[in-house]
């Protein structure tokens, strides 16, 4: 999940990096990277290997977690990179994807810590 989100964030940063400001770029890259990582995780981890919880139906709380992770992780990475130096859009997209995926992973662990019985 982390590698996928990092790679997708870098690609999004490369593709749309020069045309928009860095905060918007970080949010878009983080959101696209997080959604792509969740889709890849769901398809590869569970369907192919049979490992992990069977969550083909995505609950609404996970969708909310994704949006929160994308916004918070992306803007946090943008602020960290702004404090260090001026970086190109590829680095901004890469870090936005990585931090969004890390935050999403932590939120998913929190969600699965005390699972509710499925109906």
N, CA, C and O atoms as a Tinker XYZ file with bonds, in Angstrom:
   476  protein
     1  N      0.823000   -1.184000    0.000000    73     2
     2  CA     0.000000    0.000000    0.000000    64     1     3
     3  C      0.874000    1.256000    0.000000    63     2     4     5
     4  O      0.577000    2.220000   -0.705000    81     3
     5  N      1.940000    1.243000    0.784000    73     3     6
     6  CA     2.810000    2.413000    0.845000    64     5     7
     7  C      3.562000    2.647000   -0.458000    63     6     8     9
     8  O      3.673000    3.781000   -0.924000    81     7
     9  N      4.075000    1.576000   -1.040000    73     7    10
    10  CA     4.809000    1.722000   -2.306000    64     9    11
    11  C      3.896000    2.196000   -3.426000    63    10    12    13
    12  O      4.277000    3.051000   -4.225000    81    11
    13  N      2.704000    1.645000   -3.481000    73    11    14
    14  CA     1.755000    2.056000   -4.517000    64    13    15
    15  C      1.399000    3.527000   -4.372000    63    14    16    17
    16  O      1.416000    4.269000   -5.354000    81    15
    17  N      1.080000    3.951000   -3.165000    73    15    18
    18  CA     0.699000    5.346000   -2.946000    64    17    19
    19  C      1.854000    6.297000   -3.234000    63    18    20    21
    20  O      1.648000    7.382000   -3.778000    81    19
    21  N      3.053000    5.897000   -2.875000    73    19    22
    22  CA     4.217000    6.742000   -3.145000    64    21    23
    23  C      4.447000    6.899000   -4.638000    63    22    24    25
    24  O      4.699000    8.003000   -5.120000    81    23
    25  N      4.361000    5.790000   -5.375000    73    23    26
    26  CA     4.562000    5.844000   -6.827000    64    25    27
    27  C      3.460000    6.646000   -7.516000    63    26    28    29
    28  O      3.739000    7.451000   -8.405000    81    27
    29  N      2.223000    6.431000   -7.112000    73    27    30
    30  CA     1.117000    7.176000   -7.730000    64    29    31
    31  C      1.224000    8.660000   -7.401000    63    30    32    33
    32  O      0.962000    9.499000   -8.263000    81    31
    33  N      1.603000    9.000000   -6.174000    73    31    34
    34  CA     1.789000   10.406000   -5.816000    64    33    35
    35  C      2.861000   11.076000   -6.651000    63    34    36    37
    36  O      2.710000   12.227000   -7.062000    81    35
    37  N      3.963000   10.347000   -6.908000    73    35    38
    38  CA     5.026000   10.897000   -7.754000    64    37    39
    39  C      4.544000   11.111000   -9.184000    63    38    40    41
    40  O      4.867000   12.120000   -9.811000    81    39
    41  N      3.779000   10.167000   -9.690000    73    39    42
    42  CA     3.267000   10.293000  -11.062000    64    41    43
    43  C      2.302000   11.471000  -11.163000    63    42    44    45
    44  O      2.366000   12.246000  -12.118000    81    43
    45  N      1.416000   11.607000  -10.192000    73    43    46
    46  CA     0.471000   12.731000  -10.209000    64    45    47
    47  C      1.226000   14.050000  -10.090000    63    46    48    49
    48  O      0.886000   15.018000  -10.770000    81    47
    49  N      2.246000   14.099000   -9.234000    73    47    50
    50  CA     3.057000   15.313000   -9.113000    64    49    51
    51  C      3.752000   15.670000  -10.415000    63    50    52    53
    52  O      3.850000   16.847000  -10.760000    81    51
    53  N      4.231000   14.680000  -11.134000    73    51    54
    54  CA     4.897000   14.908000  -12.419000    64    53    55
    55  C      3.914000   15.401000  -13.470000    63    54    56    57
    56  O      4.227000   16.300000  -14.250000    81    55
    57  N      2.717000   14.803000  -13.486000    73    55    58
    58  CA     1.751000   15.121000  -14.542000    64    57    59
    59  C      1.131000   16.506000  -14.356000    63    58    60    61
    60  O      1.070000   17.283000  -15.309000    81    59
    61  N      0.669000   16.828000  -13.146000    73    59    62
    62  CA    -0.045000   18.093000  -12.966000    64    61    63
    63  C      0.729000   19.110000  -12.140000    63    62    64    65
    64  O      0.175000   20.143000  -11.765000    81    63
    65  N      1.980000   18.843000  -11.855000    73    63    66
    66  CA     2.747000   19.670000  -10.937000    64    65    67
    67  C      2.970000   21.097000  -11.340000    63    66    68    69
    68  O      2.905000   21.979000  -10.483000    81    67
    69  N      3.225000   21.373000  -12.580000    73    67    70
    70  CA     3.578000   22.716000  -12.987000    64    69    71
    71  C      2.408000   23.656000  -13.165000    63    70    72    73
    72  O      2.601000   24.863000  -13.312000    81    71
    73  N      1.189000   23.121000  -13.156000    73    71    74
    74  CA     0.053000   23.964000  -13.517000    64    73    75
    75  C     -0.756000   24.483000  -12.328000    63    74    76    77
    76  O     -1.586000   25.372000  -12.516000    81    75
    77  N     -0.550000   23.962000  -11.104000    73    75    78
    78  CA    -1.331000   24.404000   -9.956000    64    77    79
    79  C     -0.404000   24.690000   -8.781000    63    78    80    81
    80  O      0.776000   24.341000   -8.803000    81    79
    81  N     -0.967000   25.341000   -7.739000    73    79    82
    82  CA    -0.119000   25.651000   -6.580000    64    81    83
    83  C      0.161000   24.387000   -5.765000    63    82    84    85
    84  O     -0.490000   23.360000   -5.956000    81    83
    85  N      1.121000   24.470000   -4.867000    73    83    86
    86  CA     1.626000   23.279000   -4.194000    64    85    87
    87  C      0.635000   22.668000   -3.210000    63    86    88    89
    88  O      0.606000   21.446000   -3.061000    81    87
    89  N     -0.170000   23.470000   -2.539000    73    87    90
    90  CA    -1.136000   22.914000   -1.586000    64    89    91
    91  C     -2.202000   22.096000   -2.311000    63    90    92    93
    92  O     -2.553000   20.999000   -1.876000    81    91
    93  N     -2.704000   22.623000   -3.392000    73    91    94
    94  CA    -3.702000   21.893000   -4.169000    64    93    95
    95  C     -3.089000   20.650000   -4.810000    63    94    96    97
    96  O     -3.728000   19.600000   -4.870000    81    95
    97  N     -1.872000   20.767000   -5.282000    73    95    98
    98  CA    -1.173000   19.608000   -5.842000    64    97    99
    99  C     -1.015000   18.517000   -4.793000    63    98   100   101
   100  O     -1.242000   17.343000   -5.085000    81    99
   101  N     -0.630000   18.885000   -3.584000    73    99   102
   102  CA    -0.447000   17.904000   -2.519000    64   101   103
   103  C     -1.767000   17.213000   -2.189000    63   102   104   105
   104  O     -1.790000   15.996000   -2.004000    81   103
   105  N     -2.854000   17.956000   -2.112000    73   103   106
   106  CA    -4.147000   17.342000   -1.792000    64   105   107
   107  C     -4.624000   16.413000   -2.903000    63   106   108   109
   108  O     -5.121000   15.321000   -2.627000    81   107
   109  N     -4.479000   16.833000   -4.147000    73   107   110
   110  CA    -4.904000   15.983000   -5.266000    64   109   111
   111  C     -4.044000   14.728000   -5.340000    63   110   112   113
   112  O     -4.564000   13.624000   -5.506000    81   111
   113  N     -2.739000   14.892000   -5.218000    73   111   114
   114  CA    -1.839000   13.734000   -5.274000    64   113   115
   115  C     -2.107000   12.778000   -4.115000    63   114   116   117
   116  O     -2.113000   11.563000   -4.311000    81   115
   117  N     -2.326000   13.297000   -2.932000    73   115   118
   118  CA    -2.614000   12.450000   -1.777000    64   117   119
   119  C     -3.923000   11.700000   -1.915000    63   118   120   121
   120  O     -4.002000   10.519000   -1.576000    81   119
   121  N     -4.952000   12.375000   -2.410000    73   119   122
   122  CA    -6.254000   11.727000   -2.579000    64   121   123
   123  C     -6.194000   10.632000   -3.636000    63   122   124   125
   124  O     -6.677000    9.522000   -3.409000    81   123
   125  N     -5.609000   10.935000   -4.782000    73   123   126
   126  CA    -5.508000    9.934000   -5.843000    64   125   127
   127  C     -4.625000    8.768000   -5.401000    63   126   128   129
   128  O     -4.944000    7.611000   -5.674000    81   127
   129  N     -3.540000    9.060000   -4.733000    73   127   130
   130  CA    -2.638000    8.001000   -4.270000    64   129   131
   131  C     -3.312000    7.113000   -3.232000    63   130   132   133
   132  O     -3.160000    5.892000   -3.271000    81   131
   133  N     -4.052000    7.710000   -2.308000    73   131   134
   134  CA    -4.720000    6.928000   -1.275000    64   133   135
   135  C     -5.802000    6.039000   -1.863000    63   134   136   137
   136  O     -5.894000    4.862000   -1.515000    81   135
   137  N     -6.611000    6.582000   -2.739000    73   135   138
   138  CA    -7.675000    5.783000   -3.360000    64   137   139
   139  C     -7.087000    4.650000   -4.196000    63   138   140   141
   140  O     -7.588000    3.526000   -4.160000    81   139
   141  N     -6.039000    4.938000   -4.941000    73   139   142
   142  CA    -5.397000    3.900000   -5.748000    64   141   143
   143  C     -4.787000    2.818000   -4.860000    63   142   144   145
   144  O     -4.900000    1.633000   -5.171000    81   143
   145  N     -4.157000    3.201000   -3.783000    73   143   146
   146  CA    -3.556000    2.228000   -2.873000    64   145   147
   147  C     -4.615000    1.337000   -2.229000    63   146   148   149
   148  O     -4.392000    0.140000   -2.049000    81   147
   149  N     -5.756000    1.909000   -1.884000    73   147   150
   150  CA    -6.834000    1.107000   -1.301000    64   149   151
   151  C     -7.377000    0.115000   -2.316000    63   150   152   153
   152  O     -7.649000   -1.036000   -1.974000    81   151
   153  N     -7.536000    0.549000   -3.557000    73   151   154
   154  CA    -8.024000   -0.352000   -4.602000    64   153   155
   155  C     -7.030000   -1.474000   -4.853000    63   154   156   157
   156  O     -7.421000   -2.635000   -4.974000    81   155
   157  N     -5.755000   -1.140000   -4.932000    73   155   158
   158  CA    -4.726000   -2.166000   -5.153000    64   157   159
   159  C     -4.669000   -3.114000   -3.964000    63   158   160   161
   160  O     -4.565000   -4.327000   -4.148000    81   159
   161  N     -4.735000   -2.586000   -2.759000    73   159   162
   162  CA    -4.730000   -3.431000   -1.569000    64   161   163
   163  C     -5.905000   -4.388000   -1.567000    63   162   164   165
   164  O     -5.748000   -5.576000   -1.285000    81   163
   165  N     -7.080000   -3.872000   -1.881000    73   163   166
   166  CA    -8.272000   -4.701000   -1.876000    64   165   167
   167  C     -8.192000   -5.790000   -2.941000    63   166   168   169
   168  O     -8.583000   -6.932000   -2.697000    81   167
   169  N     -7.690000   -5.440000   -4.113000    73   167   170
   170  CA    -7.617000   -6.420000   -5.195000    64   169   171
   171  C     -6.496000   -7.424000   -5.000000    63   170   172   173
   172  O     -6.708000   -8.625000   -5.166000    81   171
   173  N     -5.316000   -6.955000   -4.654000    73   171   174
   174  CA    -4.177000   -7.858000   -4.536000    64   173   175
   175  C     -4.179000   -8.658000   -3.247000    63   174   176   177
   176  O     -4.073000   -9.885000   -3.264000    81   175
   177  N     -4.298000   -7.965000   -2.143000    73   175   178
   178  CA    -4.117000   -8.615000   -0.852000    64   177   179
   179  C     -5.209000   -9.634000   -0.560000    63   178   180   181
   180  O     -4.920000  -10.744000   -0.113000    81   179
   181  N     -6.438000   -9.273000   -0.806000    73   179   182
   182  CA    -7.516000  -10.163000   -0.419000    64   181   183
   183  C     -7.937000  -11.098000   -1.538000    63   182   184   185
   184  O     -8.050000  -12.303000   -1.313000    81   183
   185  N     -8.166000  -10.595000   -2.703000    73   183   186
   186  CA    -8.692000  -11.431000   -3.779000    64   185   187
   187  C     -7.669000  -12.412000   -4.316000    63   186   188   189
   188  O     -8.015000  -13.550000   -4.633000    81   187
   189  N     -6.418000  -11.995000   -4.425000    73   187   190
   190  CA    -5.400000  -12.866000   -5.007000    64   189   191
   191  C     -4.831000  -13.815000   -3.958000    63   190   192   193
   192  O     -4.745000  -15.021000   -4.192000    81   191
   193  N     -4.442000  -13.275000   -2.803000    73   191   194
   194  CA    -3.782000  -14.118000   -1.809000    64   193   195
   195  C     -4.737000  -14.685000   -0.772000    63   194   196   197
   196  O     -4.424000  -15.698000   -0.146000    81   195
   197  N     -5.880000  -14.070000   -0.575000    73   195   198
   198  CA    -6.819000  -14.538000    0.432000    64   197   199
   199  C     -6.464000  -14.105000    1.843000    63   198   200   201
   200  O     -7.057000  -14.597000    2.803000    81   199
   201  N     -5.505000  -13.191000    1.990000    73   199   202
   202  CA    -5.067000  -12.716000    3.305000    64   201   203
   203  C     -5.759000  -11.394000    3.591000    63   202   204   205
   204  O     -6.023000  -10.609000    2.680000    81   203
   205  N     -6.045000  -11.160000    4.835000    73   203   206
   206  CA    -6.636000   -9.888000    5.235000    64   205   207
   207  C     -8.133000   -9.988000    5.339000    63   206   208   209
   208  O     -8.738000  -10.963000    4.892000    81   207
   209  N     -8.737000   -8.965000    5.939000    73   207   210
   210  CA   -10.190000   -8.993000    6.109000    64   209   211
   211  C    -10.909000   -8.882000    4.772000    63   210   212   213
   212  O    -10.429000   -8.242000    3.836000    81   211
   213  N    -12.059000   -9.515000    4.708000    73   211   214
   214  CA   -12.852000   -9.509000    3.476000    64   213   215
   215  C    -13.715000   -8.249000    3.472000    63   214   216   217
   216  O    -14.842000   -8.258000    3.967000    81   215
   217  N    -13.181000   -7.175000    2.914000    73   215   218
   218  CA   -13.914000   -5.908000    2.920000    64   217   219
   219  C    -14.151000   -5.408000    1.499000    63   218   220   221
   220  O    -13.746000   -4.303000    1.139000    81   219
   221  N    -14.805000   -6.231000    0.708000    73   219   222
   222  CA   -15.111000   -5.817000   -0.658000    64   221   223
   223  C    -16.149000   -4.705000   -0.662000    63   222   224   225
   224  O    -16.114000   -3.819000   -1.516000    81   223
   225  N    -17.058000   -4.749000    0.276000    73   223   226
   226  CA   -17.998000   -3.647000    0.427000    64   225   227
   227  C    -17.339000   -2.632000    1.347000    63   226   228   229
   228  O    -17.129000   -2.906000    2.528000    81   227
   229  N    -17.021000   -1.494000    0.826000    73   227   230
   230  CA   -16.296000   -0.483000    1.602000    64   229   231
   231  C    -17.305000    0.298000    2.446000    63   230   232   233
   232  O    -18.203000    0.939000    1.901000    81   231
   233  N    -17.159000    0.245000    3.775000    73   231   234
   234  CA   -18.068000    1.024000    4.624000    64   233   235
   235  C    -17.842000    2.521000    4.452000    63   234   236   237
   236  O    -16.762000    2.958000    4.053000    81   235
   237  N    -18.860000    3.287000    4.755000    73   235   238
   238  CA   -18.781000    4.733000    4.596000    64   237   239
   239  C    -17.704000    5.339000    5.486000    63   238   240   241
   240  O    -17.094000    6.345000    5.123000    81   239
   241  N    -17.464000    4.737000    6.648000    73   239   242
   242  CA   -16.449000    5.282000    7.551000    64   241   243
   243  C    -15.056000    5.180000    6.928000    63   242   244   245
   244  O    -14.214000    6.041000    7.182000    81   243
   245  N    -14.796000    4.163000    6.129000    73   243   246
   246  CA   -13.505000    4.044000    5.448000    64   245   247
   247  C    -13.360000    5.129000    4.382000    63   246   248   249
   248  O    -12.266000    5.653000    4.172000    81   247
   249  N    -14.443000    5.462000    3.720000    73   247   250
   250  CA   -14.403000    6.548000    2.731000    64   249   251
   251  C    -14.084000    7.874000    3.427000    63   250   252   253
   252  O    -13.293000    8.672000    2.924000    81   251
   253  N    -14.700000    8.097000    4.575000    73   251   254
   254  CA   -14.416000    9.319000    5.340000    64   253   255
   255  C    -12.966000    9.315000    5.817000    63   254   256   257
   256  O    -12.286000   10.340000    5.767000    81   255
   257  N    -12.491000    8.139000    6.286000    73   255   258
   258  CA   -11.093000    8.013000    6.692000    64   257   259
   259  C    -10.153000    8.331000    5.534000    63   258   260   261
   260  O     -9.113000    8.959000    5.736000    81   259
   261  N    -10.506000    7.908000    4.333000    73   259   262
   262  CA    -9.660000    8.162000    3.162000    64   261   263
   263  C     -9.534000    9.650000    2.890000    63   262   264   265
   264  O     -8.444000   10.152000    2.618000    81   263
   265  N    -10.640000   10.339000    2.963000    73   263   266
   266  CA   -10.616000   11.785000    2.710000    64   265   267
   267  C     -9.813000   12.497000    3.794000    63   266   268   269
   268  O     -9.013000   13.384000    3.494000    81   267
   269  N    -10.023000   12.115000    5.045000    73   267   270
   270  CA    -9.269000   12.719000    6.142000    64   269   271
   271  C     -7.777000   12.451000    5.982000    63   270   272   273
   272  O     -6.956000   13.353000    6.149000    81   271
   273  N     -7.433000   11.206000    5.657000    73   271   274
   274  CA    -6.027000   10.840000    5.480000    64   273   275
   275  C     -5.397000   11.610000    4.336000    63   274   276   277
   276  O     -4.262000   12.074000    4.447000    81   275
   277  N     -6.122000   11.749000    3.240000    73   275   278
   278  CA    -5.572000   12.453000    2.085000    64   277   279
   279  C     -5.330000   13.925000    2.388000    63   278   280   281
   280  O     -4.278000   14.468000    2.050000    81   279
   281  N     -6.288000   14.560000    3.014000    73   279   282
   282  CA    -6.134000   15.992000    3.298000    64   281   283
   283  C     -5.061000   16.230000    4.353000    63   282   284   285
   284  O     -4.155000   17.039000    4.155000    81   283
   285  N     -5.166000   15.529000    5.463000    73   283   286
   286  CA    -4.218000   15.759000    6.562000    64   285   287
   287  C     -2.802000   15.345000    6.180000    63   286   288   289
   288  O     -1.853000   16.091000    6.419000    81   287
   289  N     -2.653000   14.173000    5.595000    73   287   290
   290  CA    -1.326000   13.700000    5.218000    64   289   291
   291  C     -0.675000   14.547000    4.141000    63   290   292   293
   292  O      0.521000   14.833000    4.203000    81   291
   293  N     -1.455000   14.944000    3.163000    73   291   294
   294  CA    -0.913000   15.738000    2.060000    64   293   295
   295  C     -0.458000   17.116000    2.516000    63   294   296   297
   296  O      0.641000   17.560000    2.182000    81   295
   297  N     -1.300000   17.780000    3.271000    73   295   298
   298  CA    -0.929000   19.119000    3.722000    64   297   299
   299  C      0.204000   19.087000    4.735000    63   298   300   301
   300  O      1.024000   20.003000    4.781000    81   299
   301  N      0.253000   18.034000    5.548000    73   299   302
   302  CA     1.373000   17.899000    6.484000    64   301   303
   303  C      2.681000   17.701000    5.738000    63   302   304   305
   304  O      3.693000   18.304000    6.097000    81   303
   305  N      2.677000   16.872000    4.714000    73   303   306
   306  CA     3.910000   16.658000    3.949000    64   305   307
   307  C      4.322000   17.919000    3.200000    63   306   308   309
   308  O      5.514000   18.203000    3.081000    81   307
   309  N      3.366000   18.668000    2.700000    73   307   310
   310  CA     3.684000   19.911000    2.007000    64   309   311
   311  C      4.329000   20.907000    2.968000    63   310   312   313
   312  O      5.292000   21.584000    2.608000    81   311
   313  N      3.800000   20.997000    4.189000    73   311   314
   314  CA     4.373000   21.905000    5.172000    64   313   315
   315  C      5.776000   21.480000    5.589000    63   314   316   317
   316  O      6.653000   22.325000    5.767000    81   315
   317  N      5.992000   20.181000    5.744000    73   315   318
   318  CA     7.334000   19.695000    6.092000    64   317   319
   319  C      8.317000   20.024000    4.978000    63   318   320   321
   320  O      9.422000   20.497000    5.244000    81   319
   321  N      7.922000   19.776000    3.737000    73   319   322
   322  CA     8.813000   20.075000    2.611000    64   321   323
   323  C      9.059000   21.574000    2.474000    63   322   324   325
   324  O     10.151000   21.989000    2.085000    81   323
   325  N      8.052000   22.391000    2.791000    73   323   326
   326  CA     8.252000   23.841000    2.742000    64   325   327
   327  C      9.249000   24.307000    3.800000    63   326   328   329
   328  O      9.984000   25.267000    3.571000    81   327
   329  N      9.285000   23.647000    4.945000    73   327   330
   330  CA    10.220000   24.017000    6.004000    64   329   331
   331  C     11.656000   23.633000    5.655000    63   330   332   333
   332  O     12.602000   24.295000    6.082000    81   331
   333  N     11.815000   22.561000    4.876000    73   331   334
   334  CA    13.159000   22.098000    4.535000    64   333   335
   335  C     13.760000   22.950000    3.419000    63   334   336   337
   336  O     14.825000   23.544000    3.590000    81   335
   337  N     13.084000   23.006000    2.293000    73   335   338
   338  CA    13.571000   23.756000    1.131000    64   337   339
   339  C     12.469000   23.797000    0.087000    63   338   340   341
   340  O     11.369000   23.293000    0.313000    81   339
   341  N     12.761000   24.388000   -1.033000    73   339   342
   342  CA    11.830000   24.423000   -2.160000    64   341   343
   343  C     12.026000   23.158000   -2.981000    63   342   344   345
   344  O     13.116000   22.911000   -3.497000    81   343
   345  N     10.973000   22.359000   -3.102000    73   343   346
   346  CA    11.056000   21.096000   -3.835000    64   345   347
   347  C     10.226000   21.158000   -5.098000    63   346   348   349
   348  O      9.306000   21.966000   -5.228000    81   347
   349  N     10.579000   20.269000   -6.038000    73   347   350
   350  CA     9.817000   20.213000   -7.277000    64   349   351
   351  C      8.516000   19.441000   -7.052000    63   350   352   353
   352  O      8.370000   18.772000   -6.029000    81   351
   353  N      7.571000   19.524000   -7.989000    73   351   354
   354  CA     6.259000   18.896000   -7.819000    64   353   355
   355  C      6.312000   17.376000   -7.659000    63   354   356   357
   356  O      5.430000   16.800000   -7.022000    81   355
   357  N      7.316000   16.722000   -8.218000    73   355   358
   358  CA     7.408000   15.268000   -8.080000    64   357   359
   359  C      7.634000   14.897000   -6.618000    63   358   360   361
   360  O      7.024000   13.953000   -6.116000    81   359
   361  N      8.506000   15.634000   -5.931000    73   359   362
   362  CA     8.749000   15.357000   -4.517000    64   361   363
   363  C      7.520000   15.661000   -3.674000    63   362   364   365
   364  O      7.217000   14.934000   -2.728000    81   363
   365  N      6.824000   16.717000   -4.010000    73   363   366
   366  CA     5.608000   17.060000   -3.265000    64   365   367
   367  C      4.568000   15.956000   -3.433000    63   366   368   369
   368  O      3.954000   15.537000   -2.452000    81   367
   369  N      4.362000   15.482000   -4.657000    73   367   370
   370  CA     3.422000   14.387000   -4.894000    64   369   371
   371  C      3.852000   13.097000   -4.226000    63   370   372   373
   372  O      3.022000   12.364000   -3.689000    81   371
   373  N      5.155000   12.814000   -4.256000    73   371   374
   374  CA     5.673000   11.600000   -3.630000    64   373   375
   375  C      5.429000   11.617000   -2.125000    63   374   376   377
   376  O      4.919000   10.648000   -1.562000    81   375
   377  N      5.788000   12.704000   -1.488000    73   375   378
   378  CA     5.610000   12.792000   -0.036000    64   377   379
   379  C      4.134000   12.861000    0.347000    63   378   380   381
   380  O      3.738000   12.324000    1.381000    81   379
   381  N      3.320000   13.514000   -0.472000    73   379   382
   382  CA     1.881000   13.563000   -0.181000    64   381   383
   383  C      1.273000   12.168000   -0.256000    63   382   384   385
   384  O      0.464000   11.797000    0.594000    81   383
   385  N      1.656000   11.398000   -1.263000    73   383   386
   386  CA     1.158000   10.029000   -1.370000    64   385   387
   387  C      1.623000    9.157000   -0.223000    63   386   388   389
   388  O      0.845000    8.369000    0.316000    81   387
   389  N      2.888000    9.290000    0.155000    73   387   390
   390  CA     3.440000    8.473000    1.233000    64   389   391
   391  C      2.788000    8.794000    2.577000    63   390   392   393
   392  O      2.360000    7.884000    3.287000    81   391
   393  N      2.710000   10.062000    2.929000    73   391   394
   394  CA     2.132000   10.410000    4.226000    64   393   395
   395  C      0.630000   10.132000    4.273000    63   394   396   397
   396  O      0.103000    9.767000    5.324000    81   395
   397  N     -0.055000   10.299000    3.162000    73   395   398
   398  CA    -1.478000    9.959000    3.128000    64   397   399
   399  C     -1.683000    8.467000    3.317000    63   398   400   401
   400  O     -2.605000    8.053000    4.019000    81   399
   401  N     -0.841000    7.659000    2.703000    73   399   402
   402  CA    -0.958000    6.208000    2.845000    64   401   403
   403  C     -0.609000    5.757000    4.261000    63   402   404   405
   404  O     -1.242000    4.846000    4.795000    81   403
   405  N      0.388000    6.384000    4.869000    73   403   406
   406  CA     0.731000    6.046000    6.252000    64   405   407
   407  C     -0.436000    6.373000    7.176000    63   406   408   409
   408  O     -0.808000    5.562000    8.024000    81   407
   409  N     -1.006000    7.550000    7.014000    73   407   410
   410  CA    -2.136000    7.933000    7.847000    64   409   411
   411  C     -3.344000    7.041000    7.581000    63   410   412   413
   412  O     -4.059000    6.681000    8.516000    81   411
   413  N     -3.580000    6.682000    6.327000    73   411   414
   414  CA    -4.691000    5.790000    6.007000    64   413   415
   415  C     -4.477000    4.423000    6.636000    63   414   416   417
   416  O     -5.427000    3.819000    7.135000    81   415
   417  N     -3.259000    3.930000    6.620000    73   415   418
   418  CA    -2.958000    2.640000    7.247000    64   417   419
   419  C     -3.243000    2.685000    8.745000    63   418   420   421
   420  O     -3.819000    1.751000    9.302000    81   419
   421  N     -2.843000    3.764000    9.387000    73   419   422
   422  CA    -3.113000    3.902000   10.820000    64   421   423
   423  C     -4.609000    3.993000   11.104000    63   422   424   425
   424  O     -5.087000    3.426000   12.086000    81   423
   425  N     -5.344000    4.694000   10.260000    73   423   426
   426  CA    -6.781000    4.795000   10.451000    64   425   427
   427  C     -7.475000    3.454000   10.206000    63   426   428   429
   428  O     -8.457000    3.135000   10.876000    81   427
   429  N     -6.973000    2.670000    9.255000    73   427   430
   430  CA    -7.552000    1.344000    9.022000    64   429   431
   431  C     -7.258000    0.402000   10.180000    63   430   432   433
   432  O     -8.112000   -0.406000   10.546000    81   431
   433  N     -6.080000    0.488000   10.756000    73   431   434
   434  CA    -5.771000   -0.321000   11.933000    64   433   435
   435  C     -6.716000    0.052000   13.069000    63   434   436   437
   436  O     -7.220000   -0.823000   13.772000    81   435
   437  N     -6.954000    1.334000   13.249000    73   435   438
   438  CA    -7.888000    1.780000   14.276000    64   437   439
   439  C     -9.288000    1.250000   14.010000    63   438   440   441
   440  O     -9.982000    0.839000   14.940000    81   439
   441  N     -9.704000    1.255000   12.774000    73   439   442
   442  CA   -11.041000    0.768000   12.420000    64   441   443
   443  C    -11.175000   -0.723000   12.695000    63   442   444   445
   444  O    -12.214000   -1.166000   13.185000    81   443
   445  N    -10.145000   -1.505000   12.390000    73   443   446
   446  CA   -10.220000   -2.951000   12.562000    64   445   447
   447  C     -9.840000   -3.420000   13.964000    63   446   448   449
   448  O     -9.892000   -4.621000   14.231000    81   447
   449  N     -9.462000   -2.524000   14.863000    73   447   450
   450  CA    -9.100000   -2.935000   16.214000    64   449   451
   451  C    -10.286000   -3.550000   16.953000    63   450   452   453
   452  O    -10.125000   -4.564000   17.633000    81   451
   453  N    -11.447000   -2.967000   16.835000    73   451   454
   454  CA   -12.642000   -3.459000   17.500000    64   453   455
   455  C    -13.758000   -3.568000   16.458000    63   454   456   457
   456  O    -14.656000   -2.727000   16.426000    81   455
   457  N    -13.708000   -4.593000   15.609000    73   455   458
   458  CA   -14.674000   -4.665000   14.508000    64   457   459
   459  C    -16.088000   -4.944000   15.009000    63   458   460   461
   460  O    -16.297000   -5.710000   15.950000    81   459
   461  N    -17.037000   -4.310000   14.364000    73   459   462
   462  CA   -18.436000   -4.547000   14.648000    64   461   463
   463  C    -18.871000   -5.807000   13.901000    63   462   464   465
   464  O    -18.358000   -6.092000   12.820000    81   463
   465  N    -19.803000   -6.555000   14.463000    73   463   466
   466  CA   -20.288000   -7.734000   13.723000    64   465   467
   467  C    -20.982000   -7.311000   12.444000    63   466   468   469
   468  O    -21.791000   -6.384000   12.428000    81   467
   469  N    -20.644000   -8.014000   11.372000    73   467   470
   470  CA   -21.231000   -7.686000   10.074000    64   469   471
   471  C    -22.588000   -8.340000    9.933000    63   470   472   473
   472  O    -22.806000   -9.462000   10.389000    81   471
   473  N    -23.485000   -7.629000    9.302000    73   471   474
   474  CA   -24.833000   -8.151000    9.109000    64   473   475
   475  C    -24.969000   -8.799000    7.768000    63   474   476
   476  O    -26.042000   -9.298000    7.430000    81   475
